[in-house]
Amino acid sequence: MSHIYQPVMLAELLAHGGAATVNQIAQTILKHDPSQIEYYEQITRQMPGRILTQNRGITTKDGDCYRLNGFEQLSKGEVQALIAACKQRLVEYVENRGRKIWEHRTKSSGYISGSIRYEVLKRAKFRCELCGISAEEKALDVDHILPRNSGGSDEIINLQALCYSCNSMKRDKDDADFRWVAESYQIREKGCLFCEGISGRIVEENQLAFAIRDEFPVSHLHTLIIPKRHVSTYFELHQPELNAVNRLLMSQRQAILTQDSTVTGYNIGSNNGPDAGQTVMHCHVHLIPRRSGDVEKPRGGVRGVIPAKQSYSAH
């Protein structure tokens, strides 16, 4: 048993004469999920609680409790009439808006297949990629880093795992216009080696990055992972581009091992700025295969960019 679902479903079937609808089972599971209550506790504080208390003065907040101002002066009949008015307003609103009122809970504004969802959560080690909470403590969902309505794709490089709380805070607080980000992915620079000079050299690519073999390799199968957008340094990459680059690093590592079983290690690095040795001002990440005995003293690895400091004993 990996979660509560099986006993909850079996109990629901037993309680309903051996049969229950998916909706009935789902509602029962919902009762056992505290993350849902936490989500709507946040909604209560941020939206109706704040508006009714601070903006309209209809309620008062005392610690974690809200009180309706003037309730003591209402007769029983007035209370019932006001409840009926609220329910009628609710019915009218739902009839006018339909399912659109719950779009903020669909996360991706559309369907993400179970296999892709699993890959996103597995990549995140089943933890929220913002706050780090485990899926065992709070339910996780798949979120579009760049929203669909701003041009974001359903590719796995544009997806991340967020818990309900972080996902709701991301939506409530982030009102930035992301359209420029989608447009920026198309930026290329005339005369740039990596924007124009790689025809026929690509060994693998995805939507936002590609891999080529280095023309002046440090070792056999030395590979460059390059974002398609013209951007100078690694630190200027958008999160989907970082995901795309990392995905190619992982797949090229495996491809290199398949081609050459003598590879026993790798150096991964990026030169950022002329003082760090960068000569082509288009971000690229080096994946350099290493083999046993290829240098006399490999200890220290990338520390060797400053030769006198490669050894840990150097001062």
N, C-alpha and C positions, 0 to 999 in steps of 0.2 A: 504494500500500500504506500504510494508516494504522496498522497494528499487525502483530504477529507471526502473527496467526491464519491467514491464507491459506497461507503456506508451511508452517506446522506441519500444517495439515489435509491439504494436498497430499502432504507427505512421509509422513504416516500412511496415507493411501490407497495410495500407491505401495508402502509397506512391507507392506501386507496384501493384496496381489493386486488392488488397485483398489477395494476396498470396506472400510469400517470403520463401526462404530456410533458414534452420538453420544457414548456413554459413553467409548469408546476414544479418540476425538478429544479430548474434554474432559480426560481423564487426561493426555494428552500435553501439552496446553496448560498444565495445572497444573504440569508439571515445569519449564516455562519462566517461571513467575511467582514471583519472589523475595518478593513481598509475602505470599504464603501461608506461606512459611518464616518470615518475620519475625513473622507473627501467632502461629504455634505456638511460636516461640521465647519470645514473651511469655507465652503460656499455660504453657509449661514452667516458666519462672521463677516466675510468680505462683501456680500451683496445685500440680502434683505435686512440683516441685522444692522449693518452700517447705514443703509438708506433710511430705514424706519426710525433709527435712533438719532443719528447725527443730522440727517437732512430734513426729516419731517417731524421729529419730536413725538412720534406716536408711541414709541417704546423707550424704556430705560434699561440700560445694562448694569447689572449688579454682579460683579465677578463673572461667572460663567452662565448667569441666568438672565433672561430677558423678561421684563414685566410690561404689560400693556397699561399705559397711563390712563387713569380714569375708569378702570374696569369696575371698581367698587360702586360707581354711580349707575351702572347699567342694570336694567331689570332683566329677569330671566328671559322674557320675551324678546327684548332688544338683543340679547346675546344670541339667541337662536336665529333671529332675523339677520344679524350680521354674519353669522356662520353660513347661512343660506346664500347671502349675497356674495361671499367669498367663493363658495363652491360654484355659483352660477358664472362668476367672472372667470374662474378657472376653466370651466367647460367651454365658454366662448373663446378664450384664448387658444386652447388646444385645437378647437375646430377650425380656427382661422389660420393657425400656423402649422398644424400637423406635426410630423416627426422632426421638422426643422429645429424645434426648440431643444432637441437633444443632440444636435450635431456636435456640440462641444464634447460629447462623451464618445463619439465614434472614433476619436483619436486621429485617424488617417483620412477622414472624409471618404472612406471607401474600403474595399475588402483587401486585406493582406493575407495571403495564403498561409496555412498552418506551417508549411515547410520553411517559408521565409521567416515567419515569426520565430520559429524554433532556432534558426541560424542566428538571428539577431540576438536573442536571449542567450544562446550558447556563447556567442562572441563576447557578450558582456559578463560571462560567468554567472548568469542569473542574478545579477545585481543591477540596481538603478545606476546608470552611467553619470548621474548628476550628484546624488547624495550618497550612493554606495550601499543603500539598504538591500538586504537579501530578499529574494522572491518568497522565501519562507515566512518573512515578517510582513511583507506588504506586496500586494499583487502588482505585477509589472505589465506594461503595455508597450507596443511598438509605436514610436513617434516619428513623424517626418521632420528631419532637421530643417530643411528648407520646405515650407508648406507646399502642398499641391497647388493651392490657389495662387502661389507665387512662382510657379514653374518647377517645383520640386518633383523628382521622379520617384517611382516605386522601387528603384534599384537599391540593393542592400547597403550600398555606400551612403545612401541618404537616409538611412533608418538608424534609430538608436533605441535602447531600452530605458524607459523611465517609469518610476512608480507613479501611482495615481496623483499623489500630492505634488510631485515635481512637475508632472505633466500639466496639472491644473494651474500651478503658479506660472509656468512658462507661458500659457495662453493668456492668463489674466494680466500679466505685467509686461509682456513683450509685444509692443504695438508697432515695432519697426517695420518699414516698408522693405521687404526682401527682394523686390523685383530687380533691383540693380545687381543683386548677387547672381540671379539666374542669367542675366545678360553678361555679367563679367566672365562666365565660363567660356564665352565665345571669343575673348580677347586673344589676339595673336599679334606679333610684332614683325613687321617686314624686315628681313635681313637676319632675324634670329635663327641660329643654327637649329635649335630644337623646335621652332615654329615652322620652319620651311625645309630644313635639310635632312630629314629622316626618312624620306620616301624609300620603301623597300627594306628598311632596317628593323621595323617593329617585329618583335618576337611574341608579344602579348599586349593586349590593351583592354580597358574597360571604358565606361562612359567618360571618365574624367582624367585618366592617366594612361601612359603606355610604357613599355619596357623595350630597351634596345641593348645590344652588346656595345661596350665601350670600344671606340676605335683605337685607343691606346691603352690596352688592358694592363692592369697591374698583375693579374693572373688570368689563366684560361677561364673563359666564361664570365669574366667581370661584366656586370650588368648595371645599367642606369635605369632608374625608375623616375619618370618625368611627368609632371602634371601637364595637361594639354593647354590650360590657360597660361598666358605669358605672365609670370610672376617671378620676382627676383629671388626671394628666399623662402626657405621652409617655414619660417615664422609668419609668413603672409598667407599661407594656405587656409582655405575655409575647411571646416570640419569634414564635409563630404569628400573633399580632396585628400585630406589626411587619411580617411578611411580607404579611399581608392588606392593611394600609394601603398598603404600598409597591406592591402589585399594582394597587390602585385608582388610586394616583397615576399609574402608568404608563399604564393604560388610559384614564383621564380626560384625560391629556395628549393622547393620540391622538384621543379623541372631540372635544376642544375644537378641535384643528387641523382636523378634518374639518368642523366647523360654521363655523369662522372662519379663513380662510386668512391674515388680516392679523396673526395672533398670531405674534410673533417671539421671545418669551422668556417666562420664568415666574419668579415668586418663590414659594418654598416655605418655610413657617414654622409654628411652633407656639408659642403663648403658654403658659408654664408657671408658674403662680402669679400672684397679684394684682399683685406688684411688676413683673412682666413684661407686665402689661396684660391678663391673663386675667380675663374676666367670667363666662363660663359654665364652671363647674367640672366639665366633662366633656371629656376630651381630644379635641381636633380639630386637624387639620392643614390649613392654608390652601394652596390651589393657585391662585395669582393670575396670570392671563394678562397678558402685557405686549405692547405694540405700539410700533412705532417712532414716536417723537415724543410719546408719551402724557404724559411730563413733560419739562421742559426739560433737567434734568441727572440722568439715571438712575444715573450712576456711583456705586458704593458700595452700591446695592441695600438689602439688609436692615440694613446698618449704620445706615440712616436711622431705626431705632427710637429711637435717641438722635440727634436731628436735627443737633446740633453736631458729631457724629462721622461723618456720612455721607461727607464728603469725606476722602480719605486724607491730605490736607495739614493737616487740623484737629488741634490739640493740646489 
